[in-house]
Amino acid sequence: MRKLLLLLSLLYSAMLFAQDFKILHGPYLQGVTENEVTVVWVTNKEAVSWVELAPDDESHFYAEERQRFYQTNFGKKEIGTLHKIKISGLEKATRYRYRIYSKEVTAKEHYYIGYGKTVATNVYRQKPLTFRTLDTSQANMKFAVVNDIHENSELLEKLISQTNISEQDFVLFNGDMASNMFSEEQVLGGFVDQAVRSFARETPFFMARGNHETRGLFSTEYINYFPTSTGQPYYAFRQGPAFFIVLDGGEDKPDSDIEYHSLADFDNYRESQIKWLTDVLQSEDFKQAPVKVVVMHVPPIRSTWHGPIQIKKHFIPLLNKAGIHLMLSAHLHKHFYIEAGNDDCNFPVLINSNNHVAMFSIAKQEISIKVLSEDGKSILTKTIPVY
């Protein structure tokens, strides 16, 4: 038996070694701000990786040696299959060209590292990939929202095709894009790969964690694949006149529910966000923004389950005093638009259905909303004045 296990192990190792070194997933853009971006991709074997950056000018990408940015930790370049490279010191409202590289690591010893093939995105026969940093002084902005896809890539493709994606500053995935988090391949293959094919190499997406993304042993890796400015699933950012607060409502049932296998502590987690949210609402960045939008997968209304009740208890009193102009939620797989002043909310709430895409155009004086079905049927057209 021991010889058989050894033989099987050697055969498995040989099969892995025989595989061509390649990029499996990505690249996709995360955490874009006025002066930062994070580029994420996955290779099938361990590698040292970097991003080459160039201005979006008339020069050829090969005109000169381009600046390299590596994934490092305490001064050392990291080896792995998940490559997550943050680039800082960028100019706001500026488009950059970029190229990703991964150099296969074939051997690791204390004083020796062996290298194999190098893979990269093409800048010779194809145009280099590009991204644009955010701009808080921009007069208006546009974005699209999709949620509750549950790994239905075909539906995601149909919804994104309704958006005129080149006009969007970003796409917001408002939770439950995966049915659970069991593995890297399941999560990335479930929706990220389609996002990459449709837009995500050059237009970023922002994630709001849904309750289904809390499920499965791989859920602890969530923040590594969808990094944020806070290092938490809740965070804030601004684009143009709009300030966005992304909250994390956690799970929808009590922590003691059998489905959570005695691992849930979402009551304390939600309560821990109160101080962070209070600080954000008191910040000058928030106060000076003309338009204020809150994003949260689980809505605080239209449900009598434990999670929404706790969300309403902890967050709504603070948000009601803060001059919020719109809340974007999901979770119910149904479309609701609730006017301000209803359900104890001083602001309107749009709950987007799982088979609809919501598109927003925001200026200092108004928020324009258009909701379409997967086949392009108009579900809602709405303009919200901003005072």
JOCORNOR-V204244 format. One record per residue. N is the residue number from 1. RES is the residue in one small letter. D_LAST is the distance of its C-alpha to the last C-alpha in Angstrom with 1 decimal. Layout:
n=N res=RES d_last=D_LAST
n=N res=RES d_last=D_LAST
This chain:
n=1 res=m d_last=75.3
n=2 res=r d_last=74.4
n=3 res=k d_last=75.7
n=4 res=l d_last=73.7
n=5 res=l d_last=70.5
n=6 res=l d_last=71.2
n=7 res=l d_last=71.9
n=8 res=l d_last=68.7
n=9 res=s d_last=66.7
n=10 res=l d_last=68.4
n=11 res=l d_last=67.8
n=12 res=y d_last=64.1
n=13 res=s d_last=63.9
n=14 res=a d_last=65.7
n=15 res=m d_last=63.3
n=16 res=l d_last=60.3
n=17 res=f d_last=62.1
n=18 res=a d_last=63.0
n=19 res=q d_last=59.4
n=20 res=d d_last=57.9
n=21 res=f d_last=55.3
n=22 res=k d_last=52.0
n=23 res=i d_last=48.2
n=24 res=l d_last=47.4
n=25 res=h d_last=43.6
n=26 res=g d_last=40.9
n=27 res=p d_last=39.9
n=28 res=y d_last=36.2
n=29 res=l d_last=33.3
n=30 res=q d_last=31.5
n=31 res=g d_last=29.3
n=32 res=v d_last=28.1
n=33 res=t d_last=26.1
n=34 res=e d_last=26.0
n=35 res=n d_last=29.6
n=36 res=e d_last=31.1
n=37 res=v d_last=32.2
n=38 res=t d_last=34.6
n=39 res=v d_last=37.1
n=40 res=v d_last=38.8
n=41 res=w d_last=41.9
n=42 res=v d_last=45.0
n=43 res=t d_last=48.7
n=44 res=n d_last=51.6
n=45 res=k d_last=53.6
n=46 res=e d_last=52.9
n=47 res=a d_last=52.0
n=48 res=v d_last=50.8
n=49 res=s d_last=47.7
n=50 res=w d_last=45.6
n=51 res=v d_last=43.0
n=52 res=e d_last=43.9
n=53 res=l d_last=41.0
n=54 res=a d_last=41.1
n=55 res=p d_last=38.8
n=56 res=d d_last=37.8
n=57 res=d d_last=40.0
n=58 res=e d_last=43.1
n=59 res=s d_last=45.6
n=60 res=h d_last=47.2
n=61 res=f d_last=46.4
n=62 res=y d_last=50.1
n=63 res=a d_last=50.1
n=64 res=e d_last=50.2
n=65 res=e d_last=50.0
n=66 res=r d_last=46.5
n=67 res=q d_last=45.0
n=68 res=r d_last=45.4
n=69 res=f d_last=43.2
n=70 res=y d_last=44.9
n=71 res=q d_last=44.0
n=72 res=t d_last=45.6
n=73 res=n d_last=46.0
n=74 res=f d_last=47.3
n=75 res=g d_last=48.7
n=76 res=k d_last=50.4
n=77 res=k d_last=49.5
n=78 res=e d_last=48.9
n=79 res=i d_last=51.0
n=80 res=g d_last=49.7
n=81 res=t d_last=48.6
n=82 res=l d_last=44.8
n=83 res=h d_last=43.6
n=84 res=k d_last=40.2
n=85 res=i d_last=39.8
n=86 res=k d_last=36.9
n=87 res=i d_last=36.6
n=88 res=s d_last=34.9
n=89 res=g d_last=34.6
n=90 res=l d_last=33.0
n=91 res=e d_last=31.0
n=92 res=k d_last=27.3
n=93 res=a d_last=26.5
n=94 res=t d_last=30.2
n=95 res=r d_last=32.3
n=96 res=y d_last=35.5
n=97 res=r d_last=38.6
n=98 res=y d_last=40.2
n=99 res=r d_last=43.3
n=100 res=i d_last=44.3
n=101 res=y d_last=47.8
n=102 res=s d_last=49.7
n=103 res=k d_last=53.3
n=104 res=e d_last=55.2
n=105 res=v d_last=56.8
n=106 res=t d_last=60.3
n=107 res=a d_last=61.7
n=108 res=k d_last=60.5
n=109 res=e d_last=63.0
n=110 res=h d_last=62.7
n=111 res=y d_last=63.8
n=112 res=y d_last=63.4
n=113 res=i d_last=60.6
n=114 res=g d_last=61.7
n=115 res=y d_last=59.5
n=116 res=g d_last=59.7
n=117 res=k d_last=57.8
n=118 res=t d_last=54.5
n=119 res=v d_last=51.8
n=120 res=a d_last=48.8
n=121 res=t d_last=46.4
n=122 res=n d_last=47.8
n=123 res=v d_last=47.0
n=124 res=y d_last=50.3
n=125 res=r d_last=50.3
n=126 res=q d_last=46.5
n=127 res=k d_last=43.5
n=128 res=p d_last=42.3
n=129 res=l d_last=39.2
n=130 res=t d_last=36.0
n=131 res=f d_last=32.6
n=132 res=r d_last=29.6
n=133 res=t d_last=27.9
n=134 res=l d_last=24.1
n=135 res=d d_last=22.0
n=136 res=t d_last=18.9
n=137 res=s d_last=18.6
n=138 res=q d_last=18.6
n=139 res=a d_last=16.0
n=140 res=n d_last=15.8
n=141 res=m d_last=17.7
n=142 res=k d_last=19.4
n=143 res=f d_last=21.1
n=144 res=a d_last=23.1
n=145 res=v d_last=23.8
n=146 res=v d_last=27.2
n=147 res=n d_last=28.6
n=148 res=d d_last=31.7
n=149 res=i d_last=34.1
n=150 res=h d_last=36.9
n=151 res=e d_last=38.9
n=152 res=n d_last=38.9
n=153 res=s d_last=38.9
n=154 res=e d_last=39.7
n=155 res=l d_last=36.5
n=156 res=l d_last=34.5
n=157 res=e d_last=36.0
n=158 res=k d_last=35.2
n=159 res=l d_last=31.5
n=160 res=i d_last=31.1
n=161 res=s d_last=33.0
n=162 res=q d_last=30.2
n=163 res=t d_last=27.6
n=164 res=n d_last=28.7
n=165 res=i d_last=29.0
n=166 res=s d_last=29.5
n=167 res=e d_last=25.9
n=168 res=q d_last=24.4
n=169 res=d d_last=23.6
n=170 res=f d_last=24.9
n=171 res=v d_last=25.7
n=172 res=l d_last=24.7
n=173 res=f d_last=27.5
n=174 res=n d_last=26.1
n=175 res=g d_last=29.4
n=176 res=d d_last=32.8
n=177 res=m d_last=33.7
n=178 res=a d_last=37.1
n=179 res=s d_last=38.9
n=180 res=n d_last=40.2
n=181 res=m d_last=41.3
n=182 res=f d_last=45.0
n=183 res=s d_last=45.7
n=184 res=e d_last=44.4
n=185 res=e d_last=45.8
n=186 res=q d_last=44.2
n=187 res=v d_last=40.7
n=188 res=l d_last=40.7
n=189 res=g d_last=42.8
n=190 res=g d_last=40.6
n=191 res=f d_last=37.4
n=192 res=v d_last=37.2
n=193 res=d d_last=40.1
n=194 res=q d_last=38.4
n=195 res=a d_last=35.2
n=196 res=v d_last=37.4
n=197 res=r d_last=39.1
n=198 res=s d_last=35.9
n=199 res=f d_last=33.7
n=200 res=a d_last=33.7
n=201 res=r d_last=36.2
n=202 res=e d_last=33.7
n=203 res=t d_last=30.2
n=204 res=p d_last=29.3
n=205 res=f d_last=28.4
n=206 res=f d_last=26.6
n=207 res=m d_last=28.1
n=208 res=a d_last=26.8
n=209 res=r d_last=30.0
n=210 res=g d_last=30.8
n=211 res=n d_last=33.3
n=212 res=h d_last=36.0
n=213 res=e d_last=35.8
n=214 res=t d_last=36.9
n=215 res=r d_last=40.2
n=216 res=g d_last=43.4
n=217 res=l d_last=45.2
n=218 res=f d_last=43.6
n=219 res=s d_last=40.2
n=220 res=t d_last=40.9
n=221 res=e d_last=40.7
n=222 res=y d_last=37.2
n=223 res=i d_last=35.6
n=224 res=n d_last=38.4
n=225 res=y d_last=37.5
n=226 res=f d_last=33.7
n=227 res=p d_last=33.2
n=228 res=t d_last=30.0
n=229 res=s d_last=29.0
n=230 res=t d_last=29.7
n=231 res=g d_last=32.9
n=232 res=q d_last=31.4
n=233 res=p d_last=29.9
n=234 res=y d_last=26.6
n=235 res=y d_last=24.8
n=236 res=a d_last=21.6
n=237 res=f d_last=20.9
n=238 res=r d_last=18.4
n=239 res=q d_last=18.6
n=240 res=g d_last=16.6
n=241 res=p d_last=12.9
n=242 res=a d_last=13.3
n=243 res=f d_last=14.9
n=244 res=f d_last=17.1
n=245 res=i d_last=18.9
n=246 res=v d_last=22.0
n=247 res=l d_last=23.7
n=248 res=d d_last=27.2
n=249 res=g d_last=28.0
n=250 res=g d_last=31.7
n=251 res=e d_last=34.0
n=252 res=d d_last=33.5
n=253 res=k d_last=36.8
n=254 res=p d_last=38.3
n=255 res=d d_last=39.8
n=256 res=s d_last=43.3
n=257 res=d d_last=43.1
n=258 res=i d_last=46.2
n=259 res=e d_last=44.2
n=260 res=y d_last=43.2
n=261 res=h d_last=46.9
n=262 res=s d_last=46.2
n=263 res=l d_last=44.0
n=264 res=a d_last=40.5
n=265 res=d d_last=38.8
n=266 res=f d_last=35.2
n=267 res=d d_last=34.6
n=268 res=n d_last=35.1
n=269 res=y d_last=33.3
n=270 res=r d_last=30.0
n=271 res=e d_last=30.5
n=272 res=s d_last=31.1
n=273 res=q d_last=27.6
n=274 res=i d_last=26.0
n=275 res=k d_last=26.9
n=276 res=w d_last=25.7
n=277 res=l d_last=22.3
n=278 res=t d_last=22.1
n=279 res=d d_last=23.0
n=280 res=v d_last=20.5
n=281 res=l d_last=17.6
n=282 res=q d_last=19.0
n=283 res=s d_last=19.5
n=284 res=e d_last=18.1
n=285 res=d d_last=17.7
n=286 res=f d_last=15.2
n=287 res=k d_last=13.3
n=288 res=q d_last=13.2
n=289 res=a d_last=11.9
n=290 res=p d_last=8.5
n=291 res=v d_last=8.9
n=292 res=k d_last=11.0
n=293 res=v d_last=13.7
n=294 res=v d_last=16.7
n=295 res=v d_last=20.0
n=296 res=m d_last=22.9
n=297 res=h d_last=25.8
n=298 res=v d_last=26.8
n=299 res=p d_last=24.1
n=300 res=p d_last=23.9
n=301 res=i d_last=24.2
n=302 res=r d_last=26.7
n=303 res=s d_last=29.7
n=304 res=t d_last=32.1
n=305 res=w d_last=33.5
n=306 res=h d_last=33.8
n=307 res=g d_last=31.5
n=308 res=p d_last=28.4
n=309 res=i d_last=29.2
n=310 res=q d_last=29.4
n=311 res=i d_last=26.2
n=312 res=k d_last=24.4
n=313 res=k d_last=26.3
n=314 res=h d_last=25.7
n=315 res=f d_last=22.2
n=316 res=i d_last=19.9
n=317 res=p d_last=20.2
n=318 res=l d_last=19.0
n=319 res=l d_last=16.1
n=320 res=n d_last=14.9
n=321 res=k d_last=14.6
n=322 res=a d_last=13.0
n=323 res=g d_last=9.3
n=324 res=i d_last=10.6
n=325 res=h d_last=8.8
n=326 res=l d_last=12.3
n=327 res=m d_last=16.0
n=328 res=l d_last=18.9
n=329 res=s d_last=22.3
n=330 res=a d_last=25.7
n=331 res=h d_last=29.1
n=332 res=l d_last=29.8
n=333 res=h d_last=31.0
n=334 res=k d_last=29.1
n=335 res=h d_last=25.9
n=336 res=f d_last=23.3
n=337 res=y d_last=19.7
n=338 res=i d_last=18.5
n=339 res=e d_last=15.5
n=340 res=a d_last=13.3
n=341 res=g d_last=15.4
n=342 res=n d_last=18.7
n=343 res=d d_last=21.3
n=344 res=d d_last=19.9
n=345 res=c d_last=16.8
n=346 res=n d_last=13.4
n=347 res=f d_last=12.0
n=348 res=p d_last=13.7
n=349 res=v d_last=16.9
n=350 res=l d_last=18.8
n=351 res=i d_last=22.5
n=352 res=n d_last=24.2
n=353 res=s d_last=27.9
n=354 res=n d_last=30.7
n=355 res=n d_last=31.7
n=356 res=h d_last=28.3
n=357 res=v d_last=26.3
n=358 res=a d_last=22.5
n=359 res=m d_last=21.1
n=360 res=f d_last=17.6
n=361 res=s d_last=16.3
n=362 res=i d_last=13.1
n=363 res=a d_last=11.6
n=364 res=k d_last=8.9
n=365 res=q d_last=6.8
n=366 res=e d_last=8.4
n=367 res=i d_last=11.0
n=368 res=s d_last=14.3
n=369 res=i d_last=16.9
n=370 res=k d_last=20.6
n=371 res=v d_last=23.1
n=372 res=l d_last=26.8
n=373 res=s d_last=30.1
n=374 res=e d_last=32.9
n=375 res=d d_last=34.5
n=376 res=g d_last=31.4
n=377 res=k d_last=30.7
n=378 res=s d_last=27.1
n=379 res=i d_last=25.8
n=380 res=l d_last=22.1
n=381 res=t d_last=19.8
n=382 res=k d_last=16.1
n=383 res=t d_last=12.9
n=384 res=i d_last=9.6
n=385 res=p d_last=6.5
n=386 res=v d_last=3.8
n=387 res=y d_last=0.0
